[in-house]
Amino acid sequence: MLKSCFAYSMQVNSADNASRMENMWLETPLVRSPHLSEQLGCNVYLKLENLQPSQSYKYRGISRFVQLAVESHGSRTHLMIASSGNAGLAAAMSAKALGVRCMVFLPEGASQRVLQIFQTQGADVRVHGKGYIDALKEATVAAESDPDAVLLPSYDHPVLWEGHASMIEEVSRQLPVNCKPDAIFCSVGGGGLAGGVITGCRSVGWDDVPLVTMETSGSNCFYQSVALNEGPFVNGPGDPPSGVPSQYNAKHDVTVARLSKITSMASSLGASSPAAAVVKMALTRKGRVKCVHADDTLAMQSCLRFADDHKMIVELACSVTLIPVYYPELFHRLIPGERVDGRVRTVVFIVCGGFTTSVNSLGEYRGIIEARNVQQCDVWCNGERWAISSI
């Protein structure tokens, strides 16, 4: 069987191979939002990863991994991946472009529309289990019985982070000359995007730029994991919440949490445990990381407002990144003060995208918000709880 890490000769040579390859992903626009910039009193730039071929940043790292797999193992390569959606579509589209087979394992709950999208890409879709971890177990079993199988990671691998890092290299070229951001915001589930942002920042000399990672409160495995280690949390390492098991990772010298259940509607953030290597990156980078998790209500409201402002529909896993944009009180607590040199601050929000959403989703979110009639939501940042008005 072809292992997901290929033992991993592919990893060792990935930089050389990558330099010879033509990227499958697109260079996406970085746009300054006049409306949001005025609202926050700073320059707000949006990196529109929702415009990738698969409508998600996942296409960067996944397509690079697929390219290397096919280069190493030829046209008989049979790609297999477990996914809650976006990584699977990126794999299916990459496989179709390169003319190899792809099998995608999804947890239960995928809509008929989502299944049809996979079918148009020629993917063999298998539905198994209640969540991502169940789908991954089934994909692993299937790969073990197929001598041509390559089991693709959906978030936990250096090749993925190298691919995702390309968006930061683009941002560094797309911002005005000599403009270094005062902060970068991104969503985080298993940590693939955060790993890419951190890797990209290191490559362009932005390791000191603060990174704010955003999660919904029912899918906050990254937040819970960072909290278990020495680092930025105000009260130091703590015990995991009741019912959240943890495990020490000796290779990276970190403890990671494993959620037993995902209760958030942001299903694309459905990893039960993050990549230990990315947790380590977050704990040791010069610019540090502010880890934030917030209620689904704020993510839904941000999704609706972003659609109104920018005429784009994104998943909750993406709109959670935008919560600070629409709640200035939160933004100014996360990024306090003014620049010493008196220049207007510049911040970048990674609009990571996602295809498992629709116009109908917006109507559903609006109905839920009206039914809940929540006036205030708790937002957690590095161990502190802040009450934020949700009006």
N, C-alpha and C positions, 0 to 999 in steps of 0.2 A: 504494500500500500504506500502511496505517496503521502508523507506526513504533512501537516499544516506548516511545519517549520522546515521541511525538507532536510532536516538534520543539523545545521541549516547553512548549506553552502550558498543558498540564494541570498541570505542576509549578508554574508561576508562580502559578496560581490555586488550587492544591490546598488551601491553608489556608482560603480563603474558601468554597470548595465544601464542604470537610469540615465547616465550622460549620453548613452548611445540611442536611447529610445525617444520617439516622438510622443509627447504627452497626449493621453486620450481625453483629459479633462480640458475645460475651457478656462481662459483667464476671465474671471467674472468682474463686473464693474464695482468700483468703490465710489459710492455717491454721497455727496453731502446733502443732508436733509435740512432744508431751510426752516421748515416748521418745527422740527424737533430741536434744531440748534437754537432757535429763538426761545423755545420752551425751557431749555436747560441753561441758556446763557453760555454756551460753548459750541465748538464745532463738532457736530455729531455726524460721523461717517458710518455708512452701512455697507458692509461687504456682502454682496448679494449672491451667496452660495446656492440659493434656491433656483438660480438660473443654470446650474449644471445640467447635463443631459438627463440625469436621473432625478433632478430637482432637489438634490441634497449634496452637501459637501462630501458625503461618503464616497462619491464617485472618484474623488482624487486618490485616496489611499487604496481603495479596493481595486480600481483599474490598474494602478501600478503593480499591486500584488499579482493580479491576473496576468498582466504582461510578462512578469518575471516567471510565473508558473508555466505559461505556455512556451516561453523561450527555453526554459530548462527541460520540459518534458514533452513538448511537441503537441501535435494535433489530436492525439488520443486523450489528452488531459480531460478528466471529468471533474469539474468544479462542484464542490458541495459547501453549503454555508447555512448556518442557523441564524435567523434574524427576526426582529420584530417588524421588519418592513424595508427600511431604507438601505441597509447594507445588502439585503437580498436583491433589491432591484438594481443596485449598482453592479453587483456581481453578474446578474442576468444580462444586463445591457453590455457589460464588458465582454462576457462570454459570446454573446451574439455577434459583436463587432469583430471578434477574433476567430469565430467559427468553431468554438468548442462547446461541449455539453455543460449544462449547469442544472443542479438540483438544489432547490431552496426549501428549507425546513422552517415553517412558520408555526407559532403557537396558535391555539384555537382563538377564534374571534375575528379572523380576517374577513372582511366583507367580500361579497361577490365581485364588486368592482375592483378591489385590490387583486383578487385572484385572476381576473381577466387581464389586468395590466401585466402580470407576470406571464400569462399565457401568450400575449402578443410578443413577448421577448423570447419565446421559445423555451422558457424554463419549465422544468418538471417540478411541480410544487407538492410538497408533502406537509400536511397539517398534523401537528402532534403536541400534546401537552398543554398545560395551563399558562406557561410562560416561556421566556427565552431559554432558561436553563434546561427545561424539558426538551425543547426543540434541539438544543445543542447535543444533549445525550443521544438523541435519535440520529442526528447527523453523524456523530462519531461512530456509532454502531454501523451505519450504512457505509461509511468510508472504509472501515476495517474489512469489509467484504468485497471491495472493489479495487483491483490492483492498479487502476488508472486514476484513482481518486486523489484529489488535492482538497483537503479540508481548509477552507478559508477562515481566518479570524474576522470577526466583525468590528473589533475595536482594540484588541490587545496584541499589538505587534509593531516592532520598529519600522517595518516597511510601510505600514499604514500611516504612522506618524510622520514619516519622511514625505509621503505623498500629501498629507493634509498640510504640512508645513509650507507647501508652495503658496498657499493663500496669503501667508504673512510676508513672504518674499514679494508677492504682487503688491500687497498693501504698502510696503516700504517704497516701491516705485511709484505708486499711484497717489500717495499723499503729496502735498506741496513740498518743494525742495527744503531739506533740513528740518522737516516737521516730524518730530518723534511723538507718538501718542502719549497722553497722560494716563491712559488706562485702556485695556481691551476687555470686552465682555463676551463671554460665550456660554452656551449651555453645556452641561456635562451629565453623562449617564455612566457608561463604563469607563469613560476617560479618553476615548480615541481622539475627539476633537481637541480637548485640552492638551493631550500629548503632542498633537500637531502644532498647536499655537505656541506651546513652550519651546518645542524644537525649532520652529520657525523664528521665534524671537531670539533664540540663541544664535542662529545663523546670520541674522541681520544686525546684531549688536544691541538688541532690545531686551536683554535679560533682566534689566532693572525696571522694565515697564510693569506696573501692577496688572495682574490678571484677576478679573472677577468671574467666578464660575457660578452659574445659576442652575438650580434644580427645583422641581416641585417637591413638596414636603412628603408625598407618598412614594417618592422614587429616589431618595437622597442618599444612595449608598456611598457616593464620593464624599459628601459632607461628613457622614458618620465615620468614614474611614480616616479622613484627615484628623478628625476630633480625637481619635484613639492614639495619636502619636505626638511627640514633642514637636511644637511648631507654632503656628500663629494664633491658636485659640486662647482666649483670654484666661481661662482657668487651667490651662495645660491639658495633658492627656486625661481623658476620662474613661469611664466604663461605658460600654455600649448600652443603649436603651434596653429595657426589658424585652426579651423575645428576639433580640438581634444578635445572633452569634458572630464571633469574630475569629480570625485566624492570623497567626504570625507568619509572615513570608520571610524566610531566612535569606533568600537571594538578594532581596532589596532592603532588608532590615526595616520592614514596616509591618504594622498590623492593619488588616483590612476587615471591614464589616461585611456581612452577607445578609441582605434582607430576605426574610422568609416569604414575604408577600409584597407585591407592588399594588398600592392602593390609589395611585394617581391616575388621572385620565390621560396623562402624557405617556402613552404606551411606548413611544420610541425611546424613552429614557428608562426602558424596562430591564436594564442589567441589574442583577441582584448583588453583584460585587464588582468593584472597579479593578482596572489594571493596576497591580501593585507598583509597577515601574512608574506609572504616571503619578500615583500618590507620592512616591519618593521625589519625583521631579518637582511637584508642587511644594513639598516641604523644604526643599533645598535651594530653590531658585532665588537669586538675589532680589528680584522684585516681589517675591512672595505671592501668595494667592489669597484672595478673600473668597471664602466659600459661603454661598448664600442659598437658602431654600425658602420657598414661599408657597402659599396656598394656590391650588388650581384656579381659584376664583380670579386672582390677579393675572394669571397666565391667560385665562379666557378673555378677560377685559382687554388685555394688551393685544391679543389676537384680533379682536373686533376693531380696536382703535387703529391698529396698523393697517388693516384692510381699508378702513375709511381714509387714512392719511396717504397711503402709498399704493392702494389698489392691488395689493398682493395678499393672497391667502397662504398662511403658513401653519404648520402643526403647532400644537401646544409645546412640544419639545423645543421648538424654535422661539415661539412668542415668550417663553419664560425668560429668555435672554433680554427681551425688550421691556420687562417690567420696570426697571429703573428709569427708562425713557419716559414712561407715562406716569410715574410717581416721583416727581422732583424731590419730594421730601426724602425718599429713599436714596435717590441718586446722590444728593449732597451729603448724606451720611456716609455713603460708600466712598465718595471721592470728595473729601472736604477741602476747604480753603481755596486760595488762588495761587497761580504760578508766581514764583519769586520774581521772575523777570517781567511780570506784568502782562505777558501775552495771554490771549484768550486760550483756554484749554481745548485740547483736541482729544476726543474719545472715539473708539472704533467698536461697533457692535457687529458680531458675526451673525448674519442672518442665515442660519445653517440650512433652512428649507425643510423639505419633507413632503412626500407625495400622498400620504394617507390622510388627506383632508379634502374638504370640498365646500361649496357654498352651503350645502345642507348642514355642515358642521357649525358654521357661523350661527345659523338659526338655533341649533341645539344649544350652543354656548349661551346665547342671549336668553333663552328660556330658563336655563339653569341659574344664571345670574339673577334673573328676576325672581325666581322661586326662592333662592337663598336669602336675598335682600340683606346681604352682609354689609355692615357699615365700616368694619375695621378688621384687618387681617394681621396675624403675626408673621413677621419675617425674621429669620434667624441668620446672623452673620458671625462666623467665627466664635460661636458660643454665646453670643449676645442675642437677646430677643427684643425686637423692636415692634411696636404697634404702629401700623401704617393705615391711614384712612383709605378705604377702598372705593370711595365715592368718586 
